[in-house]
Amino acid sequence: MPFRQAKWDEPIIFEVSDFSKQTFLIDEEFADEASEALSKVPKSLARGSELKIPNLSEVEVVRHYNRLSQMSYGVDVGPVPLGSCTMKYNPKICEELASDPRITDLHPYQDEEEVQGVLEIMYLMQRWLSEITGMDECSLQPPAGAAGEFVGALIMKKYHHDRGNDNKNEMIVPEAAHGSNPASSAMAGFKVVKIPTAPNGETDIEALKSVLSDNTAGLMLTNPNTLGIFESGIIEISDLIHGKDALMYYDGANLNGILGVVRPGDMGFDIVHLNLHKTFAAPHGGGGPGAGAVCVKKGLVDYLPVPIVGFDGRSYKLRYDLSRTIGRVSWFYGNVVPIVKSFIYIATLGPALREVAEVSVLNTNYLMSKLRRLRGVTLPYGENRWRKHEFVVSFENLLKETGVSAEDVAKALLDRGLHAPTIYFPLIVKEAHMIEVTETETKENIDRLAKAYEEIVELAYRDPQAVKSSPTNTSVKRLDVLVANHPKTMAPTYEYLSRLSGQET
Ligand SMILES: Cc1ncc(COP(=O)(O)O)c(C=O)c1O
């Protein structure tokens, strides 16, 4: 059956709305009270113009959003093989339990005695994540992986400062790293020192040795790395870093490939962030915060952001008493919902967490062995090595031979009812597709992905233009990426709101 995404000529909600109608009607019965209350609002605080929010009936709103949802694609519709994003299925039991009003209706200033249940969940999460990572304590505060990196970099900075080592101002980051690694290091005030990847796909240890100095504050690394390759020299790397009195930071975005098998703490890492919205099945995005818990080894516990949750044998408390804390990184625990979802996920799987890694690695390598055989496709770096959670193929040859690029192939996948993988990352691979098949995909779906790639590559040699004009089956056709990425077009309401306020767009 050919894939056809629903196509609705759907205006944005501001355009559906008729602003000539009055937005709010105050019931006659309350008119006097309302005008009296309004007369008490100080002039300086009163709205100068009418409130411009859509004035639609419930049914119009429900239909509008349902039509939009039929035009979108997500992990509940089909596979999303976005490398480095770990787009696994989010079990509905986690959604259901985390939607309990006893979680969602809590107030941040509520008495600790009244919120013992949620504090216990958070306390247990701190314990479980410490156990899973081989660390001693965690803070659940950071609302994303990148925020966790920033916290880790700030901890390093303060730790070196306290030891009188302000000269330690360099963070070493592999060239293949996710962009957030150099960005968060630079934001914390470090000079970023890049090191290359060796032909076997691992960190080039000789290059690492050549940049190490007394100024080295730490190394940020993800293992398995962004090529999906496990850094077999990790113990040597951590000895080299510790030998310079520097710290090891683990970017946990790729933990899915080793979950329950090896622990960052046992590899020599001192600070770890975890993306609960990747490894532990809390959904990504969706307008809410994520959860980028940070865990550390004993000597760094006092530096964690406060408050963490403590237990005195009788009750659970928010602890602010960490003597060297870098402070708060979120005002409240607004990310408690994804934390609870991940808690349920871990509680449900228990020791079977290890199978998550085993099946995701198996699925990924199964697909890799099919794709690497295709014409025009190569597997750069560590050609004879198995991958962990993800792999990166290059369409450089396909581009040279047919003019069809990695982007064109990705767009053609959309036409076949599949989500595209991550493209053009890591930067060390030309015409890259970074593909991650999580443990929640069936063999049939992986075969579907492989078949789609096979068809597209074959079409590229036969009729390159057909691939280059994809997608044609989707509700939105090929976008001009420059225009699409412009802030004015990124926010769909921008143009409309600017028009309302009389500004030029
Ligand atoms: C390797 C790696 N590190 C860090 C991050 C940042 O995580 P977040 O998106 O939660 O900020 C990502 C996100 O995709 C990633 O893939």
The ligand as an SDF file (V2000), in Angstrom:
LIG
                    3D

 16 16  0  0  0  0  0  0  0  0999 V2000
   25.7990   12.9580   21.5000 C   0  0  0  0  0  0  0  0  0  0  0  0
   24.8560   13.9910   22.0730 C   0  0  0  0  0  0  0  0  0  0  0  0
   25.2470   14.7360   23.1100 N   0  0  0  0  0  0  0  0  0  0  0  0
   24.4320   15.6680   23.6660 C   0  0  0  0  0  0  0  0  0  0  0  0
   23.1660   15.9120   23.1800 C   0  0  0  0  0  0  0  0  0  0  0  0
   22.3280   17.0140   23.7940 C   0  0  0  0  0  0  0  0  0  0  0  0
   21.1910   16.5110   24.4360 O   0  0  0  0  0  0  0  0  0  0  0  0
   19.8330   17.3730   24.5410 P   0  0  0  0  0  0  0  0  0  0  0  0
   19.2300   17.3880   23.1790 O   0  0  0  0  0  0  0  0  0  0  0  0
   19.0100   16.6360   25.5430 O   0  0  0  0  0  0  0  0  0  0  0  0
   20.2140   18.7420   25.0170 O   0  0  0  0  0  0  0  0  0  0  0  0
   22.7170   15.1650   22.0770 C   0  0  0  0  0  0  0  0  0  0  0  0
   21.3620   15.4110   21.5200 C   0  0  0  0  0  0  0  0  0  0  0  0
   20.9580   14.9480   20.5140 O   0  0  0  0  0  0  0  0  0  0  0  0
   23.5720   14.1800   21.5150 C   0  0  0  0  0  0  0  0  0  0  0  0
   23.1720   13.4460   20.4790 O   0  0  0  0  0  0  0  0  0  0  0  0
  1  2  1  0
  2  3  1  0
  2 15  2  0
  3  4  2  0
  4  5  1  0
  5  6  1  0
  5 12  2  0
  6  7  1  0
  7  8  1  0
  8  9  2  0
  8 10  1  0
  8 11  1  0
 12 13  1  0
 12 15  1  0
 13 14  2  0
 15 16  1  0
M  END
$$$$
